[in-house]
Amino acid sequence: MTTAVYETIIENGRVIDPMTGRDGAFDVAINDGKIAAVEPSLRESRALNRMDASGHVVIAGMIDTHAHVYQHVTGRFGLEPDLVGVRSGVTTLIDQGGPSCMTLGGFRHFISEPAASRVLAFISCYLVGGLEGHLYPELYGPNGVNADHTIRVALENKDLVKGIKAHAEIGGQSRWGLDVIKIGAEIARETDLPLYIHLGQLWPTDDSGRIPDADELIQELVPIMKPGDVLAHPFTRHPGGFVSATGEVHPILLEAVHQKQILVDVGHGSHFSFDAARRVLDAGIKPYTLGADMHGYNVSIPDGESDSVRTSNPFFGVAPFNLTIAMTELLYLGLSLPEVVAMVTSHPAKLLRMEDRIGSLQPGYEADISVLKVESGKFKLSDNTGANVTSKCLVRPAYCLRAGVKYDADSVFIPDAIAA
């Protein structure tokens, strides 16, 4: 009997793979940038390189469904892709709304292609994309959208463009109603791509007209959406989210999630509120995916920027976080580790329609693998409302493999553990 020979074997870890239902002790073998075998033991197999994952959790490469990595073009908003990606233990990034039909070529050439991380995009329905993190509301009205051009560019770049990004919030509604969302929905239908919608107030309202009701916005928004579209920021601390002004979860959102198959992405960012999260989860809404939403105004102070400019940005935040902190928070809120792992592996792979290549540890799949350490103790977690909680565990990235190549988790954006 011939003994199999592999380039790399990751052994002795706890493998959690929601797509296959695996949760236990398995070894993972890699050849030519692909997963070659997943077995209870590969101890007898030969390998050029063996990685001991004792005490660690081994999962498919994490997929961050809400990244901002169009560096420089989106101003200080865009972060360096690999610091958010492979050097944070994350193998795939979806930039949410950074590139537009006018700037996607630059995104491909200067961001996606050079990165060690896999970098995809939900293209902005706005011509200006994510310039300066959507700082100037006057650029985001219906006159700043070209449906025909966006549809054409998205269809010509389906390897890179996996969805359409738009905003539904009362600052824009006070200026032009939901016209932009309707155009975004048209773009999504014509390209057969999911529409990803930001919820929660972003811009100040225009007081020259009627100030809209945030709850009315939700009532008008849901009928525009189609199954498979995504609502972001369910746990937002800002008006116009899942939680109404009276503290209840909108019944129409319960219907949208449970009956219309609208998906929910955490989109953590500076929006996250423990109180809102408890209310939404208690109402029976579980996020489908777990985007981190890291950018230059909520993870570090950009060089040369004054505090006043930074704090005036609508997305400003100070609570330390990254994708694994967001995972930790959901564990604190009562979700199981396999549920949370699905939100960063199998579920986003299905959203991207790439579940035959990534999001699972199966022979023939890309050797995109994240290795995590789940530490026990008492750890302080905080949100941007000022709330602090104590978690009994902390998820931290150890390293990842992208197409079989190892990257240590050494990013400056990985927060230090804070003892409670």
C-alpha positions, 0 to 999 in steps of 0.5 A: 500500500502506497502512503500518501504524500502531501505538501502540508498537513494541519493536524491535531486541531478541532475542525468546524465545517458547517457546510459538511457538518464536521465538528471534531478532531480532523487533520487537513492535508494540502497539495498544490494550493488545494485541500487534498484530504480531511481525515480523523488522522493523517499521522501515517501520511508523509508531509513536507510540512506539518503544522500542529494545531493542538488547542486551536480551531481549524475552519475554512478561510474566514470571509469578511463580508464588509470590508473597506480596503480601496486604499487611497482612492476612498481617502483615509477610509480605505485600509491596507487589504492584507492587514484586514485580510490574511494578516488578520487571519481572514482569507477573503474580503468583500469591499462594500461600496468602495469601487464604482463603475468609474473606479472598478478598473483601479480597484482591480489593478491596484487593490485586488490583483496585488493583494495576497488576500482574495479581494472582491467587491459589492460595487457601489450604485453611486458613481463616486463610490466610497470616496472619503467614506461617503462624507459628502451627502450631496454626491449620493442622490439620484443624479449621482447614479447611472444604472446603465453604466453600473449594470454594464461594468458589473456584468463585465466584471462578474469575477470581481463584482459579487453584489450591489451596495446602497444606503437606506437612511433618513439623511438621504431620505430627507433629500430624495426619498428612496429613489436611489434604493429603487435604482439600486434594486433595478441594478441588482435585478438586471445583474442578478446580484444581491443588493446590500443595504446600509441601515442606520442614519448616516447623514444629517437630515435636510431640515428644509423639508419634512423630516422623515420618520425612521420607522417609515423608512423601514416600511417603504424599504422592505417591499423594494427588496428581493429574496437574497438581498442583504440588510446590514447593521441590524445591531446599529445604535443609530436611528433607522435600524432594526429596532424602532424608536419604541425599542421593538424590532419592526414586525415588517423586518421579522416578516422580511427575514423569515418569509421573504428570505432577506438576509442579514449581515452584522456589519459591525463597525462603529454601529454595534450596540449590545443593547440593540443586538440583544433585542434583535436576537431575542426577537428571533433574527439571527445574522446570516453573515458577520462583516467586520466593517473596519475602516480608517475612522474606527480602528486607528487614527489616520496619520496627520488627521486632526481629532476634530475631523476624525470625530466628526466623521459619521462612522467614527468609533473608538471601541477596539474590534475586528472580525474575531472580536465580533465573533466573540461578541456573538458568542457572549450574546448566546450563539454557539461557536458552530453558528458563528463559524458558519457566518464567516465561512459557509454562509458568505460563500453561498452569498458570493455563489462560490460555495463550490470553491471556498467556505468549506474544508473539502477535497478540491476546494481552495486551501483557504484555512483560518486557524483560531485560538479560543481563549478562556478567562474574563475579557472586557468587550465594549461598544460605542454607546459606552457599554462594557461587558465581560466575556468568558472567552476571546476568539483570536486569529493565529494564522491562515493559509491562502491557497496553501500559503501561510500568513501569520496573524500579525496585523496592527488591527488585531486588538490586544486582549483586555482583562476584565 
